[in-house]
Amino acid sequence: MTASRHSPFRQDSPDKDWSTHPFRVPRALRGWLTDRGSLTRRLQARHVDFCVRPVARGLARPFPDETHLLSVPPQTQAYVRDVLLFGDGRARVFAHSVLPRAALRGAWGGVTQLGAKSLGEVLFTDPRIQRLGLYMRRLDARHPLYRAAQRHTRIDVRQLWARRSVFCLDGRPLLVTEVFLPAILMP
């Protein structure tokens, strides 16, 4: 899926560490990071007790490598939602979504009311929503997403792998980043 030439946001990533190619991704994680389908559905199929636990939500400044993709000034407030995706009692994924404040009115307005409902259920059931580029990268303690995942899970690893995509509805972007925790590889 591609955006029109008149999209109000960018599809390219200025950060060379975010890549569309999985050549550096460990083989065990490659399928998780490159799958363009619903992560929620995949986790539900694997774990009968799949659940979403919100850990933070509200207005905040997007991280520096997010503002470019959303075409918002660096000091702009956006609606940010962080959740943990659980399966078999283990946190498997830390998910971070960013919605520009201007997009809170209109089609994306319901995102603020999700509670413990998975955003993936919305993104992959509405045919009007387009998923644009899929980028992946290794995160370490220098990246704010790594630090956020660590803060909410108390994991003790040197690096984590993440993927991110921009979803578009009525010309308005929503950025979703999924950070894969070590338990993703456990049965």
trRosetta pair geometry for C-beta under 8 A, 3 or more apart (Angstrom, degrees):
i j d omega theta_ij theta_ji phi_ij phi_ji
1 130 4.3 -166 162 -166 144 102
1 131 5.8 109 44 63 133 56
1 132 6.2 -98 95 -91 95 46
2 11 7.6 -32 -147 -74 71 167
2 132 7.0 74 -126 -128 34 85
3 7 3.7 14 158 -57 131 149
3 9 7.5 -116 -136 68 172 81
3 11 6.0 -176 20 -51 119 121
3 130 7.2 154 -80 101 70 141
3 132 5.8 -9 -32 -101 102 128
3 168 6.0 133 -98 -49 105 165
4 7 5.6 145 60 -42 65 82
6 171 8.0 -33 111 -130 92 120
7 10 7.8 152 102 -76 115 25
7 11 7.6 56 79 -35 156 97
7 168 7.0 -63 -134 -121 120 146
7 171 6.7 -165 -130 -146 61 75
7 173 7.9 75 177 -57 109 107
8 71 5.7 -150 149 70 67 148
8 171 6.1 74 3 165 107 94
8 172 7.3 -7 52 -103 128 47
8 173 7.2 -138 80 -12 88 103
9 69 6.3 32 176 156 110 52
9 70 5.5 -43 -128 -146 124 28
9 71 4.4 -144 -110 3 58 111
9 166 6.4 -167 118 -163 138 152
9 168 7.7 -163 47 -97 123 105
9 173 4.1 4 0 -31 164 145
10 68 6.1 -48 52 153 138 76
10 69 5.7 -112 71 -128 87 38
10 71 5.9 130 -11 -58 85 95
11 69 7.7 53 -113 -141 19 84
11 132 5.0 -122 -120 167 107 133
11 133 5.0 121 -177 -9 95 119
11 166 6.7 -127 -112 40 65 136
12 133 7.7 91 -86 -10 32 164
13 18 4.2 -93 163 82 160 124
13 65 7.6 27 -161 -176 98 100
13 68 7.4 106 -142 96 46 128
13 69 6.7 -6 -100 -75 71 108
13 133 7.6 -139 -28 110 100 147
13 135 5.4 81 -39 -105 151 159
14 65 7.7 -149 63 -137 87 75
14 68 5.1 -90 9 -179 119 170
15 18 4.9 66 85 7 103 102
15 65 4.7 5 -40 -134 148 120
15 68 7.8 162 -20 42 90 144
15 137 7.8 -38 120 -62 118 161
16 19 7.9 23 172 -70 50 86
17 137 4.7 70 143 -141 85 139
17 138 7.6 -98 -176 49 106 68
18 65 7.1 146 -26 174 131 132
18 135 4.1 29 170 165 104 133
18 136 7.1 141 -155 59 64 18
18 137 4.8 -75 -96 -37 52 127
18 164 7.0 -42 -141 41 130 114
19 22 7.8 167 103 -70 111 30
19 23 7.8 -70 133 30 150 88
19 24 7.5 89 43 24 151 112
19 135 6.4 133 59 -155 21 79
19 136 6.1 -42 65 63 75 71
19 137 6.4 119 12 -78 79 79
20 133 6.3 -76 -97 -165 114 107
20 134 6.7 98 -134 77 77 65
20 135 6.0 -55 -75 -100 60 64
20 136 7.8 107 -115 17 19 81
22 25 4.1 -46 -169 21 88 129
22 30 5.2 103 158 -137 145 90
22 33 6.0 140 -113 93 118 122
22 34 5.2 -58 -46 -63 145 119
22 136 6.3 26 -98 55 76 149
24 138 7.0 -85 123 -24 123 117
25 29 5.5 -118 176 87 101 102
25 30 4.9 129 107 -91 121 71
25 33 5.4 -132 -136 47 154 152
25 34 7.7 -177 57 -37 164 101
25 136 6.3 -2 -73 129 126 145
25 161 6.3 82 -131 -140 92 147
26 29 5.0 68 68 18 89 104
26 30 7.2 -134 94 -38 42 81
26 161 7.5 -133 23 -43 95 146
27 30 5.5 -32 -147 -7 35 121
28 185 5.6 26 155 -118 127 128
29 32 5.2 -63 -165 44 63 114
29 33 5.6 47 145 -17 92 111
29 161 5.3 98 157 50 158 157
29 180 6.2 144 -143 96 118 160
29 184 7.3 63 -115 98 91 132
29 185 7.3 -67 -75 -70 78 109
30 33 6.1 -67 -144 42 27 102
30 34 5.9 0 170 1 68 119
31 34 6.5 -69 -131 47 22 95
31 35 6.0 38 168 -44 62 106
32 35 6.4 -45 -144 10 21 114
32 39 7.9 59 -163 -122 80 103
32 180 5.7 87 129 -104 142 148
32 184 6.1 54 -117 162 165 136
33 136 4.7 58 -179 -114 124 147
33 161 6.0 -66 -77 146 132 126
33 163 4.8 158 -151 -55 76 125
33 180 7.1 -87 -70 -19 87 142
34 134 7.3 109 -139 124 47 142
34 136 7.5 -57 -70 -32 64 147
34 163 8.0 -166 -64 -101 31 148
35 39 7.3 125 90 -83 119 71
35 42 6.6 58 130 -61 160 156
36 131 6.8 155 -171 102 96 148
36 134 6.1 -114 -101 -49 87 151
37 41 6.5 -74 148 60 110 124
37 42 6.6 116 96 -46 112 110
37 124 7.4 56 -174 -123 62 144
38 41 3.9 73 86 8 116 107
38 42 6.6 175 96 -10 63 82
38 120 4.8 115 -160 179 98 115
38 121 8.0 76 -157 -76 140 37
38 123 7.2 155 -110 83 95 100
38 124 4.1 -63 -75 -22 120 166
39 42 5.6 -55 -148 38 35 113
39 43 6.2 31 156 -15 68 107
39 85 7.4 -84 131 -88 113 178
39 93 6.7 58 160 -54 137 176
39 95 8.0 167 86 -88 145 127
39 120 5.8 -129 56 -95 75 148
39 178 5.9 146 -46 -114 173 165
40 43 6.1 -62 -149 40 27 105
40 44 6.1 27 155 -20 65 109
40 50 7.6 123 -164 158 67 144
40 85 7.4 -132 -101 -130 66 135
40 118 4.3 112 -116 158 139 153
40 119 7.9 -173 -50 65 133 53
40 120 3.1 175 -10 80 124 143
40 121 6.0 -97 118 -48 166 69
40 124 7.4 -161 45 23 114 132
41 44 5.6 -54 -143 37 31 113
41 45 6.3 32 157 -21 64 105
41 120 7.0 -141 -15 144 73 130
41 124 7.0 -87 -21 89 122 159
42 45 5.9 -54 -150 34 29 111
42 46 6.5 17 154 -11 62 112
43 46 5.7 -64 -146 43 34 107
43 47 5.8 -24 173 30 73 108
43 50 5.0 123 128 -121 97 132
43 85 5.9 -42 -156 160 178 126
43 87 5.4 -136 -172 -60 98 131
43 92 6.3 162 -125 79 126 153
43 93 7.3 -102 -74 5 146 126
44 47 7.0 -77 -122 62 21 70
44 50 4.6 -100 -96 27 59 157
46 50 7.8 90 65 -67 74 117
46 87 6.2 15 98 -163 99 155
47 50 4.6 117 88 -63 101 81
47 86 7.8 -135 130 129 155 56
47 87 2.9 -163 -33 -155 171 106
47 88 5.2 -115 -132 -24 114 80
47 92 7.7 -159 -14 -32 153 148
49 86 7.6 -49 118 119 89 99
49 87 6.8 130 74 -149 75 48
49 88 6.3 115 53 -76 114 36
49 89 7.2 13 98 -40 140 65
50 85 7.2 -10 -163 -177 93 88
50 86 6.8 156 -151 86 44 61
50 87 5.2 -10 -96 -95 72 84
51 85 7.9 170 88 -155 37 49
51 86 5.0 -11 61 59 81 109
51 116 7.0 -14 -178 175 91 116
52 83 5.2 -2 -173 175 97 138
52 84 7.4 152 -158 77 50 47
52 85 6.0 -22 -103 -104 70 64
52 86 7.5 -171 -81 18 21 83
52 116 5.0 155 82 -175 92 65
52 117 6.7 11 51 125 144 6
52 118 5.0 177 -49 -76 141 72
53 83 6.3 150 76 -164 42 79
53 84 4.7 -13 61 58 100 96
53 86 6.2 49 -8 -18 110 119
53 91 7.9 -76 41 -102 125 97
53 116 6.8 -2 -100 -127 34 100
54 57 6.0 -28 -171 -25 124 119
54 81 7.0 -59 -134 -167 103 94
54 82 7.4 105 -162 84 62 54
54 83 5.0 -47 -100 -101 49 90
54 114 7.9 143 -75 96 126 96
54 115 6.7 -108 -19 -175 139 37
54 116 6.1 -113 -12 -87 96 60
55 82 5.0 -57 67 107 96 100
55 83 6.3 155 8 -113 82 30
55 84 5.9 65 -31 -17 122 95
55 152 4.6 37 180 -134 165 134
56 80 7.1 -10 120 114 103 99
56 81 7.3 173 95 -150 62 34
56 82 4.2 24 51 42 95 114
56 148 8.0 -96 29 -160 144 113
56 152 7.7 -113 -12 -83 106 130
57 79 7.5 11 -173 -178 83 85
57 80 6.9 -166 -137 95 45 56
57 81 4.4 13 -111 -112 98 74
57 82 7.0 -153 -65 27 62 63
57 112 7.5 140 167 -142 127 67
58 79 7.2 -107 164 -142 14 66
58 80 6.8 -17 66 55 47 80
59 77 4.5 19 -179 177 108 121
59 78 7.0 156 -145 74 65 22
59 79 6.2 -44 -89 -92 59 53
59 80 7.4 97 -144 13 16 85
59 101 7.0 35 -124 -94 108 110
60 77 6.7 128 59 -146 7 77
60 78 6.8 -40 69 61 57 70
60 80 4.5 -44 45 17 112 135
61 74 7.3 31 -170 163 120 58
61 75 6.5 -53 -118 -149 126 35
61 76 7.0 122 -128 74 76 42
61 77 6.3 -65 -76 -99 57 50
61 78 7.2 80 -140 18 23 87
62 66 3.9 -120 170 91 117 123
62 67 5.1 153 84 -66 123 72
62 70 6.4 171 -52 26 174 145
62 72 6.7 102 19 69 136 128
62 76 7.3 4 13 78 101 90
62 78 5.0 30 -47 22 97 139
62 80 7.2 168 -91 -79 61 115
62 98 4.9 73 -108 -158 107 150
62 175 7.6 69 -136 48 131 143
63 66 4.7 87 57 2 76 111
63 67 7.7 -142 87 -21 39 82
63 144 4.9 -167 -115 57 125 136
63 145 6.9 -65 -38 -44 167 86
64 67 6.3 -45 -151 13 34 111
64 74 6.6 6 -116 -130 72 108
65 68 6.9 -41 -161 23 40 111
65 69 7.8 35 150 -9 60 108
66 69 5.9 -63 -160 40 44 108
66 70 6.1 21 154 -4 77 116
66 98 5.4 58 176 42 144 166
66 175 5.7 164 -152 96 103 166
66 177 8.0 -90 -93 -31 114 130
67 70 6.0 -72 -146 50 30 100
67 71 7.9 136 164 -48 59 3
67 72 5.2 -104 -149 72 79 79
67 73 6.9 -37 -168 130 129 13
67 74 5.1 -46 -81 -94 176 55
67 76 7.1 131 -128 39 109 107
68 71 7.5 20 -178 -72 30 44
69 164 8.0 -117 -52 131 178 129
69 166 5.7 -159 169 -67 114 125
69 173 7.3 -166 139 164 83 154
69 175 5.7 95 103 -95 130 131
70 78 7.1 4 150 -98 168 150
70 98 6.6 -89 -60 116 148 117
70 100 5.4 161 175 -57 122 108
70 166 7.6 178 -81 -117 64 118
70 173 5.4 -162 -125 89 70 134
70 175 5.8 -83 -64 -27 106 125
71 173 7.6 114 24 17 95 142
72 76 4.2 -105 165 57 113 153
72 78 6.6 127 77 -65 173 117
72 100 5.2 178 -67 -113 136 114
73 76 4.8 116 63 -32 76 105
76 100 7.1 -5 138 -140 136 89
76 101 6.9 -138 171 7 99 114
77 101 5.5 55 94 -55 82 133
78 98 5.1 41 123 -172 143 90
78 99 6.0 165 178 76 97 40
78 100 5.2 -61 -118 -108 104 35
78 101 5.7 -123 -109 -38 44 73
79 98 7.4 149 79 -156 52 44
79 99 4.4 -16 61 62 103 100
79 100 8.0 6 20 80 79 9
79 101 6.6 126 -24 -94 81 56
79 104 5.8 112 -25 -83 136 113
79 111 6.9 125 110 101 141 118
79 112 6.1 -81 -158 -83 149 100
80 96 7.1 -13 -168 -169 95 85
80 97 7.1 163 -152 84 48 52
80 98 5.4 -8 -103 -103 78 74
80 99 7.9 -169 -72 25 36 69
81 96 7.6 163 85 -152 50 40
81 97 4.8 -6 57 56 96 100
81 99 7.9 24 0 1 103 105
81 111 7.1 -140 -12 160 146 100
81 112 8.0 -163 -65 -109 125 49
81 114 7.2 55 -157 48 161 129
81 119 7.3 138 93 -58 139 133
82 94 7.0 -7 -168 -178 96 90
82 95 7.1 162 -152 86 48 53
82 96 5.2 -5 -104 -104 81 74
82 97 7.9 -172 -74 22 39 64
82 148 6.3 -121 -124 167 150 128
82 152 6.9 -162 143 -51 128 158
83 94 7.7 167 87 -157 41 48
83 95 5.0 -11 61 60 88 101
83 118 8.0 -172 112 -116 160 58
83 119 7.7 170 21 -8 142 105
84 91 4.6 -49 -173 -133 125 109
84 93 7.2 154 -159 83 51 51
84 94 5.9 -26 -103 -103 71 63
84 95 7.6 169 -95 18 19 79
84 152 6.3 -164 -58 139 116 126
84 153 6.8 139 -110 -77 132 101
85 91 7.3 101 66 -157 44 62
85 92 5.4 -59 98 62 90 95
85 93 4.1 6 43 56 117 100
85 94 7.9 -144 15 -67 80 19
85 95 6.1 62 -27 -16 107 115
85 118 7.5 55 -109 -114 106 109
86 89 6.7 -2 -179 -132 116 11
86 90 6.5 156 -150 75 76 31
86 91 5.7 -47 -93 -94 77 47
86 92 6.5 138 -125 3 23 89
87 90 6.4 -28 69 59 62 82
87 92 5.1 19 20 -29 103 138
87 183 7.9 174 58 135 90 116
88 186 8.0 -122 72 110 137 109
88 187 7.9 42 -1 118 168 58
90 183 4.0 -156 150 -167 129 155
90 186 6.6 2 77 68 169 135
91 94 7.2 32 168 -63 118 77
91 152 7.9 170 -146 121 161 95
91 153 5.1 -137 83 -118 157 116
91 181 5.5 28 116 43 89 169
91 183 6.2 119 77 36 51 140
92 180 7.6 -31 159 -149 69 66
92 181 5.9 -175 -179 50 20 106
92 183 5.1 -103 -99 97 58 102
92 184 4.9 101 -169 -88 85 67
93 178 5.3 -17 -170 -168 124 98
93 179 6.7 142 -164 71 65 50
93 180 5.9 -31 -107 -106 82 50
93 181 6.2 -150 -83 5 26 93
93 184 6.5 69 -63 -84 79 114
94 145 7.7 154 105 178 123 86
94 148 7.0 159 161 110 140 91
94 149 3.9 -171 31 -115 166 95
94 152 6.3 131 -122 68 122 128
94 153 6.6 -105 -68 -27 120 128
94 178 7.5 148 77 -161 47 48
94 179 4.2 -16 63 61 98 109
94 181 6.2 95 -16 -51 89 106
95 119 7.1 -163 142 31 143 123
95 176 6.8 -13 -169 -168 101 93
95 177 7.2 160 -155 86 52 51
95 178 5.1 -15 -104 -106 81 73
95 179 7.5 -163 -75 21 33 71
96 145 6.1 -124 10 -126 157 102
96 148 6.7 71 -85 100 134 151
96 176 7.5 149 82 -157 49 46
96 177 4.6 -13 63 62 98 100
96 178 7.8 -172 24 -76 69 31
96 179 7.1 40 -3 -11 107 105
97 111 7.4 -125 122 -172 141 129
97 119 5.9 135 -47 -85 156 173
97 174 6.3 2 -172 174 108 99
97 175 6.7 161 -155 87 55 54
97 176 4.8 -13 -103 -103 89 73
97 177 7.5 -177 -78 23 42 64
98 174 7.3 165 80 -163 47 55
98 175 4.5 -6 55 59 97 106
99 103 5.2 -118 178 81 92 120
99 104 6.5 111 124 -71 120 72
99 108 5.6 -179 -151 153 136 143
99 111 5.7 126 -40 85 160 157
99 173 8.0 -176 -131 105 56 59
99 174 5.0 -12 -96 -117 87 86
99 175 7.8 -166 -69 27 43 68
100 103 4.8 88 66 3 82 106
100 172 7.2 -130 51 -167 109 95
100 173 6.7 63 -2 66 112 87
101 104 5.8 -31 -167 -5 45 117
102 105 7.2 -55 180 30 45 97
102 172 7.4 -146 104 -131 89 118
103 106 6.8 -81 -161 58 51 111
103 107 7.9 -46 -170 61 86 81
103 108 4.7 20 153 44 100 142
103 172 3.9 144 -118 177 111 131
103 173 7.0 -119 -65 56 156 47
103 174 7.0 -158 130 -69 155 80
104 108 6.6 -78 -105 94 27 100
104 109 5.9 73 170 -107 53 65
104 111 7.8 -107 -120 52 66 106
104 112 6.7 37 -143 -32 103 129
105 109 6.2 22 -135 -78 22 110
106 109 6.1 156 61 -32 30 102
106 170 6.3 -125 156 86 128 151
106 172 6.8 129 87 -9 134 155
107 128 7.5 -110 -153 110 143 138
107 169 4.6 -145 120 133 139 117
107 170 4.5 147 -7 10 145 132
107 172 6.6 164 53 41 110 126
108 111 5.1 -12 175 -9 82 122
108 169 6.0 141 -61 65 88 129
108 172 5.9 -116 -12 104 126 132
108 174 6.0 166 -123 -65 137 122
109 112 6.9 -49 179 19 50 104
110 113 5.4 -67 -162 43 59 109
110 114 7.3 90 144 -59 77 75
110 122 7.3 -180 98 -123 119 144
111 114 6.1 -16 -164 -28 42 114
111 119 7.0 32 -137 -120 93 105
111 122 7.4 -162 -94 86 75 169
111 174 7.0 -177 -88 -122 158 140
114 117 4.6 -122 -171 63 78 96
114 118 7.8 -116 -175 66 124 8
114 119 6.2 -19 -128 -76 164 71
114 122 7.4 -88 -101 -22 118 136
117 121 6.2 -82 171 43 96 136
117 122 7.8 81 130 -33 115 102
118 121 4.7 104 77 -11 93 98
118 122 7.9 -167 106 2 62 79
119 122 5.7 -56 -166 37 49 110
119 123 6.0 42 144 -20 78 111
119 176 6.7 -174 111 -111 143 130
120 123 5.5 -57 -135 41 35 110
120 124 5.8 4 176 5 71 114
121 124 7.1 -67 -133 48 17 89
121 125 6.1 1 170 -8 56 126
122 125 6.5 -77 -140 40 19 100
122 126 6.3 2 175 -8 63 117
122 129 7.7 98 138 -36 75 160
123 126 7.1 -67 -142 35 16 98
123 129 5.6 -134 -151 128 57 157
123 131 7.4 69 173 -73 113 103
123 167 5.5 -84 -135 -121 113 161
123 174 8.0 -135 -97 86 110 136
123 176 7.4 -33 -78 -29 159 158
124 129 7.9 -90 -71 77 26 130
126 129 4.7 74 87 -7 103 109
126 169 7.2 15 115 -112 139 125
128 169 5.8 71 117 -137 101 85
128 170 7.2 18 156 -45 127 74
129 167 5.4 3 -176 179 108 111
129 168 7.0 152 -157 72 57 44
129 169 4.9 -28 -100 -78 77 99
130 167 6.9 159 80 -159 44 59
130 168 4.6 -16 60 56 98 99
130 169 7.7 172 19 -70 69 50
131 134 7.4 25 154 -62 114 93
131 165 5.4 -4 -163 168 97 141
131 166 7.8 141 -158 82 50 46
131 167 5.5 -30 -99 -103 62 78
132 165 6.4 158 62 -172 64 84
132 166 4.5 -11 46 71 121 94
132 167 7.3 -165 7 -88 81 26
132 168 6.2 66 -35 -17 110 111
133 165 6.6 -170 90 -129 47 71
133 166 6.8 36 45 25 78 94
134 163 6.1 -1 -176 -176 90 116
134 164 7.7 163 -153 80 49 35
134 165 5.2 -20 -100 -84 65 104
135 163 6.6 159 85 -156 44 63
135 164 5.3 -19 63 59 95 83
135 165 7.4 164 19 -75 72 51
136 161 6.6 10 -175 -179 106 98
136 162 6.7 175 -148 92 63 46
136 163 4.4 -28 -93 -98 85 80
136 164 7.8 163 -83 14 41 64
137 161 7.4 -178 96 -149 30 63
137 162 6.1 -14 61 60 72 88
138 159 5.2 4 -180 180 104 130
138 160 7.4 152 -160 79 59 33
138 161 5.7 -40 -102 -97 60 69
138 162 8.0 139 -115 18 15 76
139 143 4.4 -98 -150 57 94 144
139 145 5.6 -89 -129 82 154 103
139 146 4.0 -177 146 -62 113 105
139 149 7.8 99 98 21 147 136
139 159 6.3 153 77 -160 47 72
139 160 4.9 -20 60 65 103 84
139 161 7.2 166 12 -101 83 17
139 162 5.4 42 -23 -5 122 118
139 179 6.6 -38 25 -128 149 113
140 143 6.3 103 54 8 46 97
140 146 5.8 -9 125 -86 10 173
140 158 6.4 -16 -128 160 100 69
140 159 4.9 -41 -85 -99 81 84
140 160 8.0 160 -81 21 37 67
141 146 5.8 -121 -91 111 28 135
141 147 6.6 75 -154 -71 59 86
141 150 7.7 9 -109 -17 78 158
141 158 7.9 -68 -23 -159 98 53
142 146 7.5 51 50 40 42 137
143 146 4.5 90 70 2 92 105
143 147 7.1 -168 94 -5 50 86
144 147 5.4 -55 -147 40 39 113
144 148 6.2 43 154 -23 70 103
145 148 5.6 -49 -143 35 33 112
145 149 6.3 34 156 -18 65 104
145 162 6.1 21 125 -73 146 166
145 177 6.1 -78 -123 127 146 146
145 179 5.7 175 157 -68 110 134
146 149 5.9 -57 -150 38 29 109
146 150 6.2 27 153 -18 65 110
146 159 7.6 -59 -120 -137 134 47
146 160 5.8 163 -117 31 87 112
146 179 7.4 171 -91 -142 48 144
147 150 5.6 -55 -144 39 30 113
147 151 6.2 36 155 -25 64 106
148 151 5.6 -52 -146 32 30 114
148 152 6.5 12 161 -6 63 110
149 152 6.3 -69 -149 44 27 99
149 153 5.9 -15 167 16 67 120
149 155 6.8 -17 134 25 94 128
149 160 6.2 -53 85 29 158 171
149 179 4.7 -101 -76 103 144 152
149 181 6.8 -169 -177 -84 122 95
150 153 6.5 -79 -130 55 22 86
150 154 7.0 64 -179 -103 60 18
150 155 5.6 -102 -115 52 66 84
151 154 8.0 14 -165 -64 14 54
153 181 6.2 -137 -161 -119 171 139
155 160 7.6 73 100 -71 153 124
155 181 6.1 -151 -76 -147 149 101
155 182 6.5 154 -146 4 125 109
157 160 6.5 103 87 -63 123 80
157 182 5.8 151 -45 -54 148 122
160 179 5.3 40 135 -176 136 101
160 180 6.5 175 -178 67 92 60
160 181 6.8 -23 -133 -100 125 43
160 182 8.0 -95 -109 -45 90 69
161 179 7.6 157 89 -154 36 58
161 180 5.2 -10 73 45 87 113
162 177 5.7 16 175 180 124 99
162 178 6.3 168 -154 86 74 45
162 179 4.4 -30 -96 -100 104 66
162 180 6.8 -173 -88 6 44 74
163 177 7.2 178 91 -149 37 59
163 178 5.5 -6 57 56 83 94
163 180 7.9 43 1 -26 90 105
164 175 6.4 10 -178 -177 114 92
164 176 6.5 174 -148 91 68 47
164 177 4.0 -22 -95 -98 104 79
164 178 7.3 171 -83 16 53 62
165 175 7.5 175 91 -148 37 54
165 176 5.7 -9 59 59 81 93
166 173 5.0 -32 -166 -151 111 111
166 174 7.1 139 -161 69 59 41
166 175 5.4 -31 -100 -95 71 70
166 176 8.0 158 -98 18 24 71
167 173 7.2 128 69 -157 45 57
167 174 4.7 -24 63 64 97 97
167 175 7.9 -179 19 -83 72 22
167 176 6.4 31 -9 -3 112 114
168 171 6.8 7 -175 -110 105 15
168 172 6.9 147 -153 67 63 35
168 173 5.8 -30 -96 -95 73 61
168 174 7.7 -175 -77 20 28 75
169 172 5.9 -32 70 59 70 87
169 174 7.1 16 11 -4 104 115
180 184 4.6 -35 -171 -13 97 161
181 184 5.8 134 63 -26 58 93
182 185 6.8 -57 180 28 52 101
182 186 7.7 50 133 -22 72 105
183 186 4.9 -48 -156 24 62 119
